[in-house]
Amino acid sequence: MKLRRSLLCGLAATFLISAAPLAQAQSQSQSQSTPQGQAYPTRLIRFVVPYPPGGPLDAIARMLAEKMREGLGQQVIVDNRPGAGGNLGADMVAKSPPDGYTIVMGAVATHAINPTLFAKMPYDPVRDFAPVSLVASVPNVLVINTEIAARHNIATLPDLVRYAKAHPAQLNFASGGNGSAGHLAGELFKSMAKVSMVHIPYAGAAPAQLGLLAGQTDLMFDNLASASQNIRAGKLKALAVTTARRAESVPELPTVAEAGRDYGLAGFDINTWFGVLAPAKTPAPIVEKLNAEIRHALQSADVRERMAKLGAEPSPTSPEQFGALIQAELKKYAAVVKASGAKVD
């Protein structure tokens, strides 16, 4: 009996010793293959920009991709997928595997305006995405053609409101198209200030700005980065920025809410923002890793300097904060879009 017990104990000990390395190897293999973020990333990441190349959003996405590549140790490739007002690229990411290897630079259009503007949406802006971080906000600015401003003695935002009230529907404002941020800013302005102005939609922001410079239209709610050069050249007169706070690049320019507080415009707040999102159900450790890399990139001096030249303000957030912003903006723009009557079939 003693000999048998000894042999059994010896066999058991031998099994445990030989099995230990195998168990350890299996454990390591599982930790690398499970979606816990330890091994992420092991291959290139596709960073979808749902708009054509050019413009602040695309430029900043490329800066971010360059910095993230350094921190993650993997290629981050910008992939422009324009179409349907940004919906095409956003939808591609919404339907991608939730593994952190396909992300999108979403924007106020794709995640706040389009869901009400379009009769049919291919994705749900909340349910189909995992917010990673807000990246930047780009203030919009209310500008007027300088010759028209001089002709009507409009030097300030209150001057504009008073003139519009005294001359209903005689002023017009340009935008990049029905449902664009510039269009909705104009509709919100009209509603809050209780003035009547005619909306003139163009096929894009660039043609709208050219029309304004040529005197075909009177004023426009333009992207500050796009309008800055013409403001400095004296071709456009800036009356106010549309954000709740003054823009860092033009701190002397009041906000619409400040300048128009006596004209029903207190609380006016419209801006262009964009941020990174992953497909829904992307593991939290991967989202957190991407968030940390974005925060690090936005803190670098060269990125901040280059963003300032584009009129963009770095605005990193936690995933939860970005998600809350999207929810709030969806509600705000739903009301504005419905009031404007804008629709895209």
Salt bridges, closest charged atoms under 4 A:
ASP58 OD2 - ARG62 NE 3.05
ASP79 OD2 - ARG46 NE 3.59
ASP79 OD1 - ARG81 NE 3.16
ASP91 OD1 - LYS95 NZ 2.41
ASP99 OD2 - ARG43 NH2 3.29
ASP124 OD2 - ARG127 NH1 3.36
ASP159 OD1 - ARG162 NH2 2.64
GLU187 OE2 - HIS183 NE2 3.09
GLU187 OE1 - LYS190 NZ 3.39
GLU258 OE1 - ARG246 NE 2.95
ASP302 OD2 - LYS67 NZ 3.22
GLU329 OE2 - LYS332 NZ 3.15
